[in-house]
Amino acid sequence: MAQWFWYFLIYSFLGCCLEKLYARCIRSPKRVRKCFLLLPLCPVYGLGMTALLALWEPGMGPLVLACLGALVCTGVEYLVHLFYEKTLKVRFWDYTGLPGSVQGRICPLFAAVWGGLSAFAAVCVQPWVAALAAAVPPALSYGMWLLLAADCVLTARVLAWYHDTELLALSALSARVSSQSSTS
């Protein structure tokens, strides 16, 4: 079970790195490309990849794997977006305006991207991720569980109070809190 937790964490971290690279390439004005207050993680990537890995059979051909990845990761993306929107009143991404967008939550272009990326990750990255996850000592796993749980609670509080994903940058949150305390 600890291995799957580490798969989630590692792919969430890699997803955060990918988001930062993507934002830099497109010169995005949106600064914060993570979904946690303290940890550099994008859980939609971790959830998508662990779901795909749970369904993947190593004998699958690359096209079947890419199609499965597109379906699984896009389904996860839709559900995670819906969760954020309904429970915390925030949107981390919005595909409105892209062809085939479904309520801004998913779109065919990114479904194809997720299919290709997830197939590549399952075949080329997963052997290293599995080796790394297997080497993690149990004490470190317990510590990460606690850190992740604490960060989830803090993040949920910040998002529920302010409904602003940009505040997941500590500097922005600090500025907001100090400006509110000076006006009180």
N, C-alpha and C positions, 0 to 999 in steps of 0.2 A: 504494500500500500504506500509506503514511503517513496518508492520509486515513482509512482504516478503523481504524487505531490510534487516531486522534483521536476518531473516532466512539465507539469503545469507552470511551476516557477520559472524554469529555464526558457520555455517558449513564450511566457509572458514577458520576460526580460528581453529576449530576442525581438519580440514584437515591438516593444518600446523602442529599441534601437532602430528597427526598421521604420517606425513612425517618425523618429527624429531625422533619419536620412531622407525619407520622403518629403517631410516638411521643408528641409533645407533645399532639396532639389526643385520643389515647386515654389519656393520662397513664400511659404504660408505665413500669413499674419498671426495665425493661432500658435501661440508659444508653447503651451503645455501639451505634450504628446503622450502623457501617461494617465493612468486612472486611479492612482493612489497618491496620498499626501506625501509619504516619506519614501516608499520603495519605488524604484523605476520599473514599474510593471504595467502592462496592458493585458488584463485578464482575458479579454476576448480572444487573443491569440493563444493563450495557454489552454483555455477551454476548448477552442476549436481543434487544436492539435491533439489534445488528449482524447477528445471524442473521435477524431479520425483514427488515431492509433488503436483505440479500443475496437474499431470496426475493420481495420486494415488486416488483410491476409497477405503475407509476403509474396505469394505467387501471383498477385494481381498485376495485370499489365499496367504500364504507365498511363494510358488513356483512361482506363477504368478507375485507377487511383486518382487521377486528376478530376474526373467527373464526381467521384465520391467525395473528394476533398472540397470541391466547389459546393456540393449540396450540403455537406455537414457543416462546413465553416460558415456558409451563408445562413444556414438555419440557426447556428449559434449566434452569429452576428445579429440577426433579427431579434432573437429572444433577449440577448444582453441589452440591445438598444431599448427594447420595450421595457425591460426591468428598470434601467436607468431613468427613462422618461417617466414612467408611472410612479416609481417609488421615491426617486430623488429629484424629479423635475429638472433633469439636465439632459443635454444631448452632447455626446462626445464627438459625433460625426453627423453629417447631414448630406445625403446624396441627392437632395431635391435639385432638380435642374438637369440631372444626368438622365440619359435615355433609359426608360424602363424602371426608373426608381419606384420603389414601393414605400410610400409614406416617408421617404428620405432615409429609411433604415437600411435598405439593401438595394443593389442594382446589378444588372447583368455584367457590366464591365468589371466591377470588383469581385463578383462571384467567379469570373474567369481567372482573375488575378489570384484569388484565394485557392482556386483549384490547382493552378500551376505551382504556386509557392508551397502549398501543403504537400503535393506530390514530391517536389524536390526535397522538402524537409524530411518527409517520411523515409525516402530512399537514401539521401546523402547526409543529412544532419543527424537523424535519429540514432545511428550507431554510436556516435560520439556522446550524444545526450544520454543514452542508456548506460554507457560506460561511466560517465560522470555521476549520474544519479545512483548507480550501484556502489560507487566509492564513498558516498556521503555517510559519515558516522551517524548513528541514531541520535546522539545528543544534539547534533547540529540540526537534525530534522525537527526535534521538539522545540528547539530555540526558534527556528524559522516559523513553525506553526504559531508560536506565541507572538512573534513580531508581526506576522501577516494578520493575525486576528486583531491585534492592537491597531495596526494601520487601517484595517477595514472599518473599525469602529470610529476612529478619528476622521477618516475620509468621509464616511457616511454622515457624520455630524456636520462637517464643513459644507458638504453639498446640500444637505437638508436645510441648513440655516440660510445659506447664501445663494444656492442654485446657480453657481458660477464655477465652471470647470477650470477657469484660469487661476482660481485661488488655490489650486493644487500645487502651485509654485509657492514655496514657503515665503519668498520675498513679497509676493502679491498678497498673500494672506496676512502677513505681518503688517503691511501698509494698510490694508482694509481695517484690521482690528485696531490699529493705532489711530486711524482717522475717526473711527466710530467712538473710541474712548475719549478722544479730544473734543468731540462734539457733544458728549453726554454731560 
